């Protein structure tokens, strides 16, 4: 059972998409680790800092799935609409959206994982059905 969940949900995103999102969002945990690192330099490393490090890494790993949910919703609402806006405004909005997807990734990412599981399971069944029909 867990093998199917892993296959359909966690491997549901294209690797190129997943790693691109991780690469683009590397600054988010980087800022947090910089802040935590400065705190650790002042007080010395202690076990109290470990949850901060773990949470920032977990949020970063879940970020591509929360970003996927955001992009699916925006594509549903706006379709292929193109907006012509000031570049500063564009980057400001992108920054806010990326930060929100990162901060809320433990809440949003499970929605994306459930969606990917059912979408890919349905696609696998459809493919099996087509193979059976062709034989």
N, C-alpha and C positions, 0 to 999 in steps of 0.2 A: 504493500500500500504506500509506504513512504517513498518507494522507488518511483511510483507513478506521480506522486506529488512533486518530487524533485524534478522528474523529467518534464512534466507539463507546466508546472508553475515556475520553479526557480530557473529552469533552462528555457523558459518560454520566450524571453526576449532574445533578439539576435545578439550574439556576442559583440558585434561591432557597435550596436546601440548601447549595450550595457557598459562597455569599456569607454566609449566616448563620453557618456554621462559621468562616469567615475572620474575621468580625466578633467572634464570641464568643471566638476564640482570639487576638485581637490583643495581649492582655496578655503572651502567652508570648514572642514576639520582642521586645516592648517592654521586658520585664525584661532580656533579654539585651543589647539595644542600649543600655539604660541602663547596664548594667555595663561593656560595651565602651566606651561613650561616656565614662564616668568614667576608664577606663584611658587612652583617647585624650587626654583633657584633661590628664592628668598627664604623659604621655610625648610627646604630640603625635601627629598622625596619621602613620602609616607604612604601608607596603605589608603589613606583618605583620598588621595589623588587618583587611585586606580579606577573608581567608577566613572570619573570624568573622561579618562582616556578610553575606557571601554565603550561608554555611550557615544562618544564622538565617532568612533570607528563603526559601531553598529548603525548609527544614523547614516553614515557615509555609504555603507554597503546597501542599505535599504533605499537610498536616495533615487537610484534609477527607476525603481518600481513606482515610487510616488510621483516622479516626473512623468512616467508613462501614463499614469491615471490622469494627471493634469492635462497632458497632450491629447488624450482620447476625448476628454470632456470638451476641451477647447475646439478640437476638430469637429465634434458633434454640433457645437453651438455655432461656430463661425464658418465651418466648411473650408473652402479654398479662398476665402476672402483675404485680400491683401490690404494692409494698412500702410499708408505713407505718413511717417511721423519723424520728428526730430530725433537724431541719433542719441542725444543725451537722454531724452525721455525714454527711448527704447532700452538703453542700458540700465536706466534706473528701474524700469518696470521688470526687466529681466533679473536684476539683482534682487528685487523684492520677491519675485516668484521663486527664484532658486532658493533663497533663504527660507521662505515659507515651506517649500517642498522638503527642504532638509530638516527643519525644525519639527514638522508634523509627519515625517516619514514613518515613524513607528505606528501612526494611526492610519495614514493613507496607503502605505505599501501593502498591508494585508488585503485591501480591496483590489489592488492590482494583481496580487498573487492569486486570489480567488478567480478573478476575471480570466487571467492567463490559463489557469488550470482548466476551467470549463471550456474556454475557447479552443485550447489545444487538444483537449480530450475529444471534443466534438469533431475537430478536424481529423484526428487520428481515426475515429470511428468511420467518418465519411471516406477516408482513404482506404481503410480495410474493406468497406462495402464496395467501393469501386473495383478493388482488386478481385474480390469474390465474383463480382458481376462479369469481369473480363475473362475469368477462367471458365 
